[in-house]
Amino acid sequence: MSIYHFVAIIGLICVLGFLNEKLTKLTYEISLMLFSVIIGILLLSGTAVLNGTGISDILRQMQVFNIESFLMEGVLCFMLFAGSCHMKLSDLKTHARQITVLAFVCTFLGACFYGGLFYCAGLLLGLDLSLPVCLMFGSIVAPTDPIAATGILSKFNLPKNISFLIEGESLFNDGVGVALFVCFSGIASAGSAGGLVSVILKEIFGAVLVGVSVTLLCFLMFRFSKSRTLGIFISLFAVSLSYCICEGFGFSGAIASVICGILFSALRSHFSKEEPPEKAQAFDSFWETIDVLLNSVLYVMLGLTFVRILQMEHVVILSLTAIAANLIARAGSLSVSSLFMGKLPDGYNRFNFIRLLTWCGLRGGLSVALAMSTRAMLPDQTYYIILGSTYAIVFFTTIIQGLTMKPVYKRINRSVSKKL
C-alpha cells in the first residue's frame, strides 16, 4: 500500500467517522465497513459506466489493497497486542477451562462442521469442490475475530464474564485456526493427510515459548526504564520480535503476540507501584490509539474490496449458503463444546449461551487474509468461490450481526433474568 493509498484511506476514515458521529451514530467499526462497501460499489459502477467496460474486467484489475500483506506481513501482531495488553491474568485463570474449550475444541469442530456442510452444498450445486478444500475453507472462517470482538462487542455492555469469554476465545483461536489452515491446505494441495497434532503443537507451544521468553527479557528493560517513550518502544520491539521469530520458525505469530500482550498486562499489574503514573498513562493511550487506527484502516480496506464477492460463481446462492452454513456450524460446535465447559457464567444456561455466542461470532480481516493466501494453490474458479464466500460471511457477521447485536442480547438477557 503506497503513501497515496494510505492518505486516501485515512481521509475516508476521518470523513466517514465525522459523518457517523454527527448523523448516523452507528457503532464506529460498523459504520466504516458499511459506508466503505457503499463507496466501493459506487466507484465500481461509475467506472464501468464511464469507461464502457464490464464489471468483471474491472474486478480482475482490482489489486490496489492487499489485505493479506497488510495483516500477515504488517500490523496483525500490533492489533493482537493492543487487544490483549489490557486483559487481566486473574480473569484468565478463572475462565481458563472455558476459554481453552472455546479456542481449541469449538474452533476445530466449527471448521469440520462448516467444511462438511459446504461440501454437501457444493455437491448439490454441481461445483468441483473436494472435501479437503472445504475443510480448509472451514478453517478459514471458523476463528472468530479479536478485532471485531474487542471493538464492536465492547459497546453493548455485555456481562463481564461472558464478554471476557468472547474476547478470550477470539484472541486465542486465531492460532488454532491458522494451524488447522496449514494442515488442511497441505492435504488439499498434496492430497495426503497427517500431521495435524504435530502442526498444532508446533504452532502453539512454539509460539508460547517465544512469546514468554522475549517478553520476559524485554520487560526487564521496560520495568527499570522511567522514560514514557522508551517504554512504548520496548513494547513495540517485544511484540514485533516475537512475531518475526515465530514466522521464521513456522510458529503462530498470532498466538505469540497475544501471549506478549497478556504477559505485559500481568507484569505491569504486578509492578504497578513501581511504574510512574505518566508512563502508565502514555502506554495505555498509545496502544488504545494504535488499536483504533489499525482497526479503522482494516475495516475501510475490507469495505472497499468487498466488491470482489462479485467474482464468485453463483454469487447469491453461494453467499446465502456460506452464511447459513456458518451459523449452523457455529451453533453446532458451541453445542458440543458447552458440554465440556462446566458451569456457565452469569446465570446462562446452555441454550442461551449458545444463542448469544453464535450471534457474537464475528469474522474479520484474518479470514480474508487466509482466503487470499489460497490463490496459488487453487484454480481460479475455486479461489473466487472461497474468497467470495469469506467476504459474504465477514460482511454479514460484521454488519448484520453487529447491527442487531444489541436487540438480540437484550432478548436473551430478558430470558436469563426470568430464570434467575
N, C-alpha and C positions, 0 to 999 in steps of 0.2 A: 504494500500500500504506500503510494507516494505521498509527499507532503501536501499535494493538491487534493488528493482524496481525503486525507486526514482533516484538512481545513474545511472541506465540504461537509464531512460528517459532523465535525464539531459545530459548524454553523447550523446544521439541521437539528442537532441536539438542543442548541440554545433557542432556536425559533420554536420548535415543537414543544419544548419544556415550558417556554413562556406562554404559548397559546393554551397549553393544557392547564397551567396554573391559573390563568385568568378566565378561561372559557369552559373547557370540557371537564376539568377537575377529575380525570380518571387516575387510577394508580399509575405512577410515573413510568414504570417499565412497560406496562401495557400500552400506554399512550404512545410511547416511542415506537414500538413494533407496529401497532395498528396504523398509525399515520405514515410510517415508512413504507408499509405494504401498499397503501393507497398511492403514495408518491411514485413508487416503483411501477405500479400498474399504469398510472397516468403517463409516465415517461415512456414506458414501453409502447403504449397505444399511440402516443403522439409521434414517436419516432417511426413507427410502422406507417402511419398515415402520411407524414411529411415526405418520407423517403420512398414511399410506394413499394416497400419490401414486406415480405411475410414475417409474421411474428417468430416463426421457427428459425428463420435466418438470423434474426437479431439475437435470439436466445443463444444460438451457437457461438456468437461473438461476445457474450457477456461473461468475461473473466476478470472484471475490474477488482472485485473484492474476493480474496481467497481466505475464507473463514478458517479453513484447516490450518493454513500457515499462520494466520493471526493468533489462533488459540494455541496450537500444539507447539509452535516454534517461537511464540511470542509471550503472551500475557496470562496463560492459564494458571501458571504457578502463583502469580501475584493475586489473581482473583480468588483462588482457593485459600491462600494465606490470609487475605483480607477477611474472608468469610469465617475463618476458623480461629483467628488470633484473639477473639473475644469470648470463645467458648470456655466454660468453667469445667475444670477437670473433675471437680466433685460431682457435678451433674452427670458427667460422662461415666463415672464409676457407678452411680446409682442406676443408670439405664444401660449399662454395658451389655446385658443379655439381650434386651430388645433391639438395640442398635445393631448388634452383631448378627442377629437373625434377619433383620430387615436388609442389611447391607450385603450379606452373603447368600442366605437361603432364598430370600424374596427376589433378589436380582437374578440368581441362577434359574429359578422356577419361571420368573417372568420372561426371560429370554427363550426358554424352552417352550412355554405355552404360546408365546407370540409367534415363534418360528413355526410351530405346528399348525396354528390357525391360518397363518399367511400362506403356508404351503398348500393347505386344503383349498383356500380361496384361489390360489394360482391354478390348481388343477381344474376347478370349476370354470375359470375364465380362459382356460387353454393357454396359459403362459408357461414358458420354458424356465421354470424356477426349481432348482434342486433343493432337497431338504437341507443340506449343509449351508447353502446360500441363505435360505430362510432363517436358519438358526443364527447365522451371522447377523442378519438383519435384526433378529430378536435381541442380540447382544448390543446392538447399536441403540435401540430405543428403550431397553429395559432400565438403565440407570436414570433415576430422577436427577434433576439439575440443581446443584447447590446455589447457583446464581439466582435462579428463579425462586428457590425456596427462601433464601435469606432476604431477597429483595421484595418479592410480592407478598409472601405469606406473613411477613412481619407487620403488614399494615392492618391485619384483621383481628388482632388481639386474641389469638388462639391461646388456650390454656398453656401454662408454662411447660409442663411435662410433655404434652402432645407436640407442641411446637419444637421442643428440643429433639424429640424423636424424629420428626420430619427433617429437620436441619442436619441431625447427626447421620441419618440414613443417606441423605443426598450428598454429604461430604465424603463418606467412606465408600459408597457403592460405585463411584467413578472408576476407581482402580479395579474393582471386581469386573465391571463392565468391559474395561479395556482388556483385562486378562481373558475374558470369555471371547471377546472380539478377535484377539490374537489366535486363540485356539480354533475357533470356528472358521475364521478366514483361512487358516492354514489347511483345514480339512477341505474347505470349498475349493481352494486353488490347487492343492496337491492330491485331493481325493483319498486321503488317509487320515484315520482318527488316531487319537492318543495324545498324551502329554498334558491333559487338562489340569490335573493335580499339580504336576511339576511347574507348569506355567503360572498357576495361581500362587503357588508357594514362592516362586522366584519373584513374581511381580510384587507380592505383598510384603513378605518378610525381608526381601532385599531393600524395599523402599523404607520400611520401618527402621532397619538398621542404619541406612544412610541418613534418614531424617533425624533420628535421635542423635547420632554421632556428630553430624555437622552442627545441629542446633546447640548441643551442649558446649562444643568448642567455641562457637560464635557468641554464645550468651555470656561466656566469661568476659569477653571484651565489652559486651553490652552492659553488664552489671557494673563494671568498675569505671565506665565512662560516664561523665557528668554532662557531656555535650548532647543537646537535643538533636542536632542534625546528624552527628556521628551515630547515635543510637538507631536512627532511621536507616542510615546507610548500612549498618551492620545487619539489620533485619532483612533488608533487600538482598544483601550478599548471601545471607544464610539460606533463604528460600530459593534464590536463583542457582546457587551452587548445588544444593540438594537435588534440584530438578535436573540440572545438567549431568551430574554424576549418574543419576538413575537412567536418564536417556542413553548415556554411554554404555551402561552395563545391561540394559534391557529390563530395568525395574520400572515400577509405576511412579513416574514423576508426580502424578496427581496425588497419590497417597502420601508420598514424601512431603509434599507441600502442605497437606493437611496436618500431618504429624508435626511439622515445623511450626505451624501456627498454633496448634494446641499446646505444644511444649513452651512456646514463648508466652502464651497466656498463663500457663501454670507457674512457670518460673517467675514471671513478673508479679503474679499474685503472691507467691511465697516471699519474695524480697521487696514487697511493696513499700515497706518502711524505709528502705534504702534509696528508693527511686524518687528523685526530686519531682515535685508536682508539675513544674513546667515541662520536664522531659516526658512525663506520662501523658500530659495533655497533647503535646506535639506529636507523640507516637500515635495516639488514638485518632487525632484529627487527620493526620497524614493518611493512615490506612483507610479511614472512612471515606476520604475524598477519592483515593485511588480506586476503591471499591465501586463507588458511584460512577466515576468517569469511565472505567473499563466496561462496566456493565452497560452503560449508556451506549458506548461505541458498538458493543456486540449486538444489542437489540436493534439499533439502526441498521447495521450490516445485515442482520437476519431479515429485517423487514424489506430492505431494498432488493435483496436477492431472492425473495420469496417467489417471484415470478418463474423461477426455474422449475417450479412444480408443473408448469405447462409443457415441459419436455417429456413428461411421463405419458406412456401409452395408457389409454382408458382412464384419463386423469380423474374424472368424477367418481366412477365406481371404485377405483383403487384407493382414492383418498378416503372415501367413506369406509371402505373395508379396513384400511390401515388404522383409522381412528377407532372403529368398533373393536377390532382385534386388540388394540392397545388397552382399551377399558376392560375388556373381558380378561385379558392376560394379567393385568394389574390386579383386578379383583380376585382372580383365581390364585395368584401367587400369594396375595395377602391372606386369603382364607386358609391356605395350608400353613403359611409361616406363623400366623397368630396362634396356632396350636402349640407352638414351642416357645412362646414368649412369656408364659406365666401370667400373673395378674397385670391387667392393662391399667394405665394411669388415668387419673382424673375422672373416675367413675364410668369409663367407657366399657360397654360390652363388646363382644367380637363383631356383631353386626354393625354397630355404629362406628366402630374403629375402622372396619374395612371400608365402609361408605366414605368416611372422611379422608382416609389416606389414598383411596382410589382417585377421588376428585382433586386431592392435593398433589398428585404425582405429576408435576410439571416437567417438561423436557425443554432442553435449550441447545446452546451452541456446541457442546461436546458431541451430541448426537449427530448434528450436521457435519461437524469436522470428521467424525469417523465414517459417515456415509460418503463424504467426498474422497476419503482416502482409498476407497474401493475402486476408483476409476481404472487403475492399471490392471486389476485382476478380473474385471467383469466385462462382458460385451456391452456395447453402448445401450442397447435396449434394456438389459437388466440393470445397468448402472442408473439409468434415469428413473426406473421404477423404484429402486431403493432410495435414491436421493429425493424424488418427488414425494414418496410416501413419508419419508422422515420429515420433510418440510411441512407436510399436512398435519402430522402429529404435533410437531413443535408449535405450529400456528394455533391449532385447536386447543392444546393444553394451556398455552400462554394467554391467548386472547379470550377464548370462550370459557374455559375453566377458570382462568384468572378473573374475568369479569363477574362470573357467577359464584365465586368462592364464598363471598360474604353471606348471601342468602342461603346457600347450601349449608354452610357452617351453622347459621342461626337455626335452621330447621333441625339439624342433627342435635344441636345443643339443647333445644327445647325437649327433644326426646330423651336426652341424657338427664336433664333436670327433673323430669317427671318421675324417673326411676330412682332418683336419689332420696 
